[in-house]
Amino acid sequence: METAVVIVAGGRGVRAPGGDLPKQYRALGGVPVLTRTLEKFVTHDKVDAVQIVIHGDDRNLYHEATSTFAGQILEPALGGATRQESVHAGLERLDGQKPRNILIHDAARPFVDHELVGRVISALADNEGAAPALAVTDTLKKSSDGFIEGTVDRSNLWGVQTPQGFHYEKLLEAHRVAERAKGTEFTDDSSLAEWHGMKVALVEGSPANIKLTTEADFILAEDRMLKSDAEQSGECRIGQGFDVHAFTNGDHVMLCGLKIPHDNSLAGHSDADVGLHALTDALLGSIGDGDIGAHFPPGDPKWKDAASDQFLSNAAERVSARGGRIVNVDITLICETPKIGPHRERMRACVADILKIELERVSVKATTTEGLGFTGRGEGIAAQATAMIQFG
């Protein structure tokens, strides 16, 4: 393994009031902070494994926040009373895999970007440690009893961020030594590495890579998430999906989430909802995240006779976790029977409800093939779907 990441998510977030939720599980733009942070590493092509460290009381919150990435991350490790203990727990959990590089990142920094992560990893080719940083630009003062005592030279001062990267074996050794040396507590891993004699290089940080600490931080972050499309000039992507199911013996078909009486049913491992399957693939296609079979294998007994709204809902969550917003979706059902017209509006409402979007953003249409092909012969139903997603 070349590069693994430890995401520290065991804190209580006492300076950022959020009801009963630690800050890493609070919603930011409708998505948990941890989900947004995790997505940046799971989708990075230079990251091979992600290890999250959590508080023992947060298991349910953790599973809710990471369900979108189930199977793509390691089982969580339980943290300790301090950040240092939590990082150590994550490092020890990876001891069997022994990656060459390890990145340590705070869960409460959801605005980290792929470029910054790449800079840290690249720096580890020639250095045993690397930390992103920004030069201090404010004038710094020392004080005594509330009065200015002097000015601090800022010419060589830097504000350090995460992820911080290290050679795994070196950092694990540093943590083990620090644990044996009682009374040694550090606020970040570059400080611990420095104490242990490691040389840590500085790489360019990002002004956007803020740590959410106070309520004011959350307010500013929400403002950032809610900026107008004109201000952000966000990217749009289009995904498409196509699916086919044959008729079999039965008394109804599932189409776009509705149970429609019919003299046949559709054959499939799940409920064979051809419309929702096509739309699920369209959403997954918009973010380059495989297809429905990759996430819900047809041979897995878990999905036997499963309702397809689960698949569509999961795809929508994946889009949201990557910062996408569904602009509109369009489904075309291709069949001779049943007649779609009498059910069209309820189908639209059902799809809108699953995706949690306005009805006007959902289109359901139907057509025939004029008696041609397998649909024309009444052997099954086909569906195609498109989805437009806006990012930023």
Residue pairs with C-beta under 8 A, 6 or more apart in sequence:
1 48
1 49
1 97
1 98
1 99
1 100
2 46
2 48
2 99
2 100
2 101
3 46
3 47
3 48
3 99
3 100
3 101
3 102
3 103
3 121
4 47
4 48
4 49
4 50
4 51
4 94
4 97
4 99
4 101
4 102
4 103
4 168
5 41
5 47
5 49
5 50
5 51
5 102
5 103
5 104
5 105
5 163
6 51
6 52
6 53
6 87
6 90
6 91
6 94
6 102
6 103
6 104
6 105
7 34
7 37
7 38
7 41
7 50
7 51
7 52
7 53
7 105
7 106
7 107
8 53
8 79
8 83
8 86
8 87
8 90
8 104
8 105
8 106
8 107
9 24
9 34
9 52
9 53
9 54
9 55
9 58
9 62
9 79
9 107
10 53
10 54
10 55
10 58
10 78
10 79
10 80
10 83
10 86
11 22
11 23
11 24
11 55
11 83
11 107
11 108
12 22
12 55
13 21
13 22
13 23
13 24
13 26
13 108
15 213
15 214
15 215
16 23
16 26
16 212
16 213
16 214
16 215
16 217
16 218
17 215
18 26
18 218
21 61
22 55
22 58
22 61
23 33
23 108
23 212
23 213
23 218
24 32
24 33
24 34
24 37
24 65
24 107
24 108
25 32
25 33
25 34
25 58
25 61
25 62
25 64
25 65
26 32
26 33
26 218
27 33
28 36
28 110
28 212
28 218
28 221
28 222
28 225
29 36
29 222
29 225
29 226
30 320
31 320
31 321
32 61
32 64
32 65
33 107
33 108
33 110
33 212
34 52
34 62
34 65
34 66
34 107
35 65
35 66
35 68
35 321
36 110
36 321
36 323
37 105
37 107
37 108
37 109
37 110
37 112
38 50
38 52
38 65
38 66
38 69
38 73
38 321
39 68
39 69
39 321
39 322
39 323
40 110
40 112
40 113
40 114
40 117
41 47
41 50
41 103
41 105
41 117
42 50
42 69
42 72
42 73
43 114
43 322
44 114
44 117
44 118
46 117
46 118
46 121
47 103
47 117
48 99
49 73
49 74
49 94
49 97
49 99
50 72
50 73
50 74
51 73
51 74
51 76
51 77
51 90
51 93
51 94
52 62
52 66
52 73
52 74
52 76
52 77
52 90
52 107
53 76
53 77
53 78
53 79
53 86
53 87
53 89
53 90
54 62
54 76
54 77
54 78
54 79
55 78
55 79
56 78
59 76
62 76
66 73
67 314
67 317
68 314
68 317
68 318
68 321
69 321
74 93
77 89
77 90
77 92
77 93
78 89
79 85
79 86
79 89
79 90
80 86
80 88
80 89
82 185
83 187
83 188
84 175
84 178
84 185
84 186
84 192
87 104
87 175
87 189
88 175
88 176
88 179
90 104
91 102
91 168
91 171
91 172
91 175
92 172
94 102
94 168
95 172
98 168
98 169
99 168
100 167
100 168
101 121
101 124
101 165
101 166
101 167
101 168
102 165
102 166
102 167
102 168
102 171
102 172
103 117
103 120
103 121
103 163
103 164
103 165
104 162
104 163
104 164
104 165
104 166
104 171
104 189
105 112
105 162
105 163
105 164
106 162
106 211
108 211
108 212
108 213
109 161
109 162
109 209
109 210
109 211
109 212
110 212
110 221
111 206
111 208
111 209
111 210
111 221
111 224
112 162
112 163
112 206
112 209
113 206
113 208
113 209
115 206
116 132
116 163
116 204
116 205
116 206
116 209
117 163
119 130
119 132
119 203
119 204
120 130
120 131
120 132
120 163
120 164
120 165
120 203
121 165
123 130
123 165
123 201
123 203
124 130
124 165
124 166
124 167
126 201
127 199
127 200
127 201
128 166
128 167
128 170
128 193
128 198
128 199
128 200
129 164
129 165
129 166
129 167
129 170
129 171
129 190
129 193
129 198
129 199
129 200
129 201
130 164
130 165
130 166
130 200
130 201
130 202
130 203
131 160
131 161
131 162
131 164
131 165
131 188
131 190
131 200
131 201
131 202
131 203
132 160
132 161
132 162
132 163
132 164
132 202
132 203
132 204
132 205
132 206
132 209
133 158
133 159
133 160
133 161
133 202
133 203
133 204
133 205
134 158
134 159
134 161
134 205
134 206
134 207
135 154
135 157
135 158
135 159
136 154
136 157
136 158
136 159
137 154
138 154
139 151
139 154
140 151
140 152
140 154
140 157
141 148
141 149
141 150
141 151
141 152
142 148
142 149
142 150
142 151
142 152
143 149
158 202
159 205
160 188
160 190
160 202
160 205
161 205
161 206
161 209
161 211
162 188
162 211
164 188
164 189
164 190
164 200
166 189
166 193
166 198
166 200
170 193
170 196
170 198
171 189
171 192
171 193
171 198
173 196
174 192
174 193
174 195
174 196
174 198
175 192
177 196
178 184
178 186
178 192
178 195
178 196
184 192
184 195
186 192
186 195
190 200
193 200
194 200
210 217
210 220
210 221
211 217
212 218
212 221
229 390
229 392
232 392
233 392
234 390
234 391
234 392
235 390
235 391
235 392
236 327
236 388
236 389
236 390
236 391
237 286
237 287
237 324
237 388
237 389
237 391
238 286
238 386
238 387
238 388
238 389
239 281
239 282
239 283
239 284
239 285
239 286
239 287
239 386
239 387
239 389
240 281
240 282
240 285
240 384
240 385
240 386
240 387
241 277
241 278
241 279
241 280
241 281
241 282
241 283
241 284
241 285
241 291
241 384
241 385
241 386
241 387
242 278
242 281
242 382
242 383
242 384
242 385
243 274
243 277
243 278
243 281
243 382
243 383
244 274
244 374
244 380
244 381
244 382
244 383
245 266
245 267
245 268
245 272
245 274
245 277
245 380
245 381
246 266
246 267
246 374
246 379
246 380
247 264
247 265
247 266
247 267
247 378
247 379
247 380
247 381
248 264
248 265
248 266
248 267
249 264
249 265
250 262
250 264
250 265
250 266
251 261
251 262
251 263
251 265
252 259
252 260
252 261
252 262
252 265
253 259
253 260
253 262
253 264
253 265
253 266
253 272
253 338
253 381
254 260
254 266
254 271
254 272
254 273
254 276
254 307
254 308
255 273
255 274
255 275
255 333
255 338
255 340
255 343
255 347
255 381
256 273
256 275
256 276
256 331
256 333
256 347
256 348
256 350
256 351
256 364
257 273
257 275
257 276
257 308
257 309
257 347
257 350
257 351
257 354
258 343
258 346
258 347
258 350
260 338
260 343
261 338
262 337
262 338
265 272
266 272
266 273
266 274
266 380
266 381
268 298
269 298
269 299
269 303
269 304
269 305
270 296
270 298
270 303
270 304
270 305
270 306
270 307
270 308
270 311
271 305
271 306
271 307
271 308
272 308
273 307
273 308
274 333
274 381
274 382
274 383
275 331
275 333
275 347
275 351
275 364
275 383
275 385
276 308
276 309
276 311
276 312
276 351
276 354
277 292
277 308
277 311
277 383
278 331
278 383
278 384
278 385
279 312
279 315
279 329
279 331
279 351
279 385
279 387
280 292
280 308
280 311
280 312
280 314
280 315
281 291
281 292
281 385
282 329
282 385
282 386
282 387
283 312
283 315
283 316
283 318
283 319
283 326
283 329
283 387
283 389
284 290
284 291
284 292
284 295
284 315
284 318
285 291
285 387
286 319
286 324
286 387
286 388
286 389
287 318
287 319
287 322
287 324
287 389
289 295
289 315
289 318
292 311
292 315
295 311
295 314
295 315
296 303
296 306
296 310
296 311
296 314
297 303
309 350
309 354
312 351
312 354
312 355
313 354
313 355
316 326
316 354
316 355
316 356
319 325
319 326
319 389
322 391
323 391
323 392
324 389
324 390
324 391
325 389
325 390
325 391
326 355
326 357
326 361
326 387
326 388
326 389
327 361
327 388
327 389
327 390
328 361
328 362
328 363
328 387
328 388
329 351
329 355
329 357
329 361
329 362
329 363
329 385
329 386
329 387
329 388
330 363
330 365
330 385
330 386
330 387
331 347
331 351
331 363
331 364
331 365
331 383
331 384
331 385
332 365
332 366
332 367
332 383
332 384
332 385
333 340
333 364
333 365
333 366
333 367
333 381
333 382
333 383
334 366
334 367
334 368
334 369
334 375
334 381
334 382
334 383
334 384
335 366
335 368
335 375
335 380
335 381
335 382
336 368
336 369
336 371
336 375
336 376
336 378
337 378
339 366
340 347
340 364
340 365
340 366
341 366
344 364
344 365
344 366
347 364
348 359
348 362
348 363
348 364
349 359
351 362
351 364
352 358
352 359
352 361
352 362
355 362
368 375
368 376
369 375
369 376
370 376
371 377
374 380
375 381
375 382
